[in-house]
Amino acid sequence: MRARLLFAGVFALLSAPLLFLPANSNALESMAVQSMLRDLDTSAYAGLELQWEHPFKEESLVAALGNRAWTGNDTLVLTPHFQADQNRAWLEIVSPVTTPDAPPFAETHLGSRLSLFPPLLAILLAFLLRGVLFPLALGIGLGCFLGGGFSGFFPMLYGVFWTSILTDAFHLYILGFVILLSATVGVMTRMGGIEGMVRALTRYAKSSRSVQAVAYACGFGIFFDDYANTIVVGNSCGPLFDRLKVSRAKLAYIVDSTAAPVAGVAILSTWVAYQVSTYAPQLPSIGMEEGAGYGLFLETIPFRFYCLFALFTVASVIYFQRDFGPMRRTEELARQGKDPSRVQEKKSAEALVPHPDATPHAMNGLAPLATLLGVTGWLLYAYGANAIAPEQEVVLKAEGWFHWIREVLSKTDSAKAIFMGSLSALGLAAALALGRRLISAKDLLKTTAQGGASLIKDGVLVLLFAWGIGEVCAELGTANYLVAVFQDLIRPDWLPVILFLSSCFIAFATGSSWTTMAIMQPNVVLMAAKLGPESSLGMHGLLVMSIGAVLEGAIFGDHCSPISDTTILSSTASRCRHIDHVKTQAPYALLTAAVALIAGYIPAAMFGVPPWVSLISGAVILAACIRFFAKPLQSEVTLAEPTH
């Protein structure tokens, strides 16, 4: 209880200033206009003109529209209106045929201090109650009330879940992926595939150190997508962690701290394509080609201090076999066979243990997983390639395979690819089970149903509610308000540091690193260009470091947030109690972020220290902290021989 109160108290202390700091009104209005224009199809409204007396007018248009054409005339005029007391902004069309009572062209919430309460309340209660479903539900309910009042509560709730989530292809594919892969793991378990894989891996993982190293290596191997990484590594390595009495919280930490950091800095991944897309459209406004976006991304890699240090921290924890904070207490109990972080299977789930007549065989587990990765990888390529026009394909292939693959990953449908991959894996697992007569058809159906249903509460519902509060935050303009609060704190040389910290908090409060990137990056390009001449780094140097700082801050905030979908997936795949994963991972993530600031962004931004110096000094600090301040465990489990 004391630990929960401590976490809640620290969070409340850090959050309190946000409730009193003033928000930049110009920035608030600018962000509201951006959100209303961002998805506008300008080709369909070539005659529109934005008429707005505002110092940030041009920057707002560029941030919202990128390099898309905006051809105006006097026929149709869009006029923004703002009502701060009602937290409302809307665009009005003025034309000869417009009637006074015509509906707004677009409407959004302006963003207010009240928009902070739903996510902050959900996070605070999650720490206090050691659960997330009720806090998330309460946060969603409060958000719908703030956004719609009594009359608009249910319409907004309906829009959040039905319109934005349950009819959205991306969300449905991810939910299907989680359920199908859980069912696949159930079938693999029933026919002895998981047991066979565990026995095969014991030749490489005979101690707690080596089993953690195996999970760490697997995290690097599946670099192309963080969701696939999380689900595959968590499900595959869990039984072996249990056998060597390593906690599920440690597995969730390794999974979470290798998934997004690896995908985020890999030169080819679904993450890279998205990250580049958040700032590349704004580059023409500062005299750069949009195609230079990927080159800028490569330049940010030496400045991706949090991701690189996070990977190093995990390696140090594994090598030194030392832990601190809640993780150490959890690991001690796990060594005694009392892992408090593990989600206990229901006693009624007899179908999720190996069938008495099934002989454990590694191929019964490896074949479905290989199918998952193979089909997913192939479809990532196929979907992306099919989305590229033939004439563009010729140009890209002439430039080289690297340019071609990069464009393919930027166009692909990753959610559909991993869904189809998991469906293929389940199909192969079922074929092996029936073809080899390992289990009966009736047993297969029962196992599939129980395997898929096992994550309904701990996976599917939590994901739905996490997405729900994310949509509520988007409706209320929570992220916009946070950006406006931090706007007045920005100074040229401090820009990367402030961007890192503000992105941390926005991602933590909204539970989404991708949303944070999408909101921050368009404005970052313009701010860096404007403040660059006043900075010792110059415009280009400040731009590169600022883009990297936003990407890193978003990933760190996402790592620590109990309402983040990737954090939820990490605990779900690892069968770890979600709040235990958040609690045990947070100290390591906070240490890594602190070193990223102290050894990375502050020296690099303020004093021009080369990134390689920051990386080496940061690695030394992290290794020293783990070696000399963390403590070794009192007990160790070792498998001297593989189990036969």
Buried (B, 14 or more C-beta within 10 A) or exposed (E): EEEBEEBBEEBEEEBEEBEEBEBBEBBBBBBBBBBBBBEBEEEEBEEBBBBBEBEBBEBBBBBBBBEBEBEBEEEBBBBBEBEBEEBBBBBBBEEEEEEEEEEBBBBBBBBBBBBBBBBBBBBBBBBBBBBBBEBBBBBBBBBBBBBBEEEEBEEBBEBBBEEBBEEBEBBBBBBBBBBBBBBBBBBBBBBBBBBBBBBBBBEEBBBBBBBBBBBBEBBEBBBBBBBBBBBBBBBBBBBBBBBBBBBBBBBBBBBBBBBBBBBBBBEBBBBBBBBBBBBBBBBBBBEBEBEBBBEBBEBBBBBBBBBBBBBBBBBBBBBBBBBBBBBBBBBBBBBEEEBBBBBEEEEEBEBBEBBEEBEBBBEBBBBBBEBBBEBBBBBBBBBBBEEBEEEEBEEBEEEEEEBBBBBBBBBBBBBBBBBBBBBBBBBBBBEBBBEEEBBEEEBBEBBBEBBBBBBEEBBBBBBBBBBBBBBBBBBBBBBBBBBBBBBEBBEBBBBBBBBBBBBBBBBBBBBBBBBBBBBBBBBBBBBBBBBBEEBEBEBBBBBBBBBBBBBBBBBBBBBBBBBBBBBBBBBBBBBBBBBBBBBBBBBBBBBBBBBBBBBBBBBBBBEEBEBEEBBEBBBEBBBEBBEEEBEEBEEEBEBEEBEE
